[in-house]
Amino acid sequence: MKNQLSIRSYSANPVSHSHDFNQVVLPLRGVINIQVENFSGKVAPRECVVVRANKTHLFTAEPRARFIVADMERLPDNVNSSQNIVFEINKPLINFLLFIESQLETEINPHIEQSMYKTFYRLLESQHLLPKLDPRIHNALRYINENIAEPLNIESIAKVAFLSPTQFKKIFKEKLGITVLEHISQHRMEKAQALLTHTDYPLQIIGEKVGFKELSSFSRKFKQYYGFPPTKFKS
């Protein structure tokens, strides 16, 4: 077995087997119903499931569902040491899966396929490995990500999660280990750092892209988070 990526579909009839290599299954469209180790349930797009070598797993899926499957001799250390075998994946990896699908459906090119696998491995290595989340919190995280440039408050996000603000704050902290506002701040500052590093946008535009209409407010928050102002980082 070599390290490789492929596009798969699965049968609606239950199938049970094991193999002597690791496998990571990432839904593109549709869900997979899977029983493996101590997990039994559905894995949907924006999530993935890790099947370790020699672990028997039973699975079904609708024939029209499609998955990117990585056969892996070795798992990244963060995945290998994690107690979670089903976890959320971040936006860069989600988008990269679409590129993988397009490339694999277009041509056979071993050099590109090898490069794709290496990039996939690095992206998997960078995941925070959030456990499979309550769908309400999943919806809230998606809303935050899609609206990070807009004003965000607990009340509006709680509505997306169909929870009261008090319930939402409590469940969010229980599931992610940080408060909603801490998560928003972290997401904004990490995005700002990436924009400062990889683009030539003016500071005003970068601030606006991460939810700050006033440059002074953005600079103050950035310095509070990183210990130095964005002007020093940019230079």
C-alpha positions, 0 to 999 in steps of 0.5 A: 500500500502506498500513501494515496488519495482517491474519490470513493462511494459506498454501498447502502448495504452494510459492509464490514472489514479491516485493513493493515493501513490507516484511512481517513474518510472525508465526506464531500457530499452526503454522509457515511454511517460508520461504526469504528472503535467507540464511535457509531454515527454519521460523519458529514461534510466538514468532518472526517473520520479516522480508521486506524490500521487493523480496526474493524469498521462497519459502514453504509452510505447512499450510492450518490454520496462522495468521499475523499479517502486517504490511505495512509501508512502513517498518521500525523502525530496530532491525529495519531495521539488524539482520542477523537477519531471524528472531528471537524476540519477547517476551511482550508482543508475543506477547500483543498478537498474540492481541488483534489476531487477536480484533479483526480477526475481530470487526469492521471498525474503521479507528480501532482498526486504526490504533491497533493498527498503531501499538502493534504498531510500537512493540512491534516497535521494543522487541524485543531481536532475539535470533536464532532460537535452538537449541530447547533454549535456547528451552525454557530461556528459556520455563522461566525466564520462566514460573518467574521467581517461583520459585527458579531454578538452573542444574541445573533449567534445564539439565534442561529444555534436555536438557543437562548444566549445563556444556554448558548454560552454555556454549551459553547464553553463546554464543547470548545473549552473557550468562550464565544467571545474568546473564539471570535477574537482568536479567529479574527486575530489569526485571520489578521495575521495571515492577511498581514503575512500573505497579502499587501492589503492596507491595514485599514482593509485588513481591519475591516476584513476581520470586523474592525471598522476603525483602524485604531480599534484593530491596532489596539486589539492586535497589540493586546493579542500579540504584544506588538502593533500590526504596523510592526508586524507588517514591516 
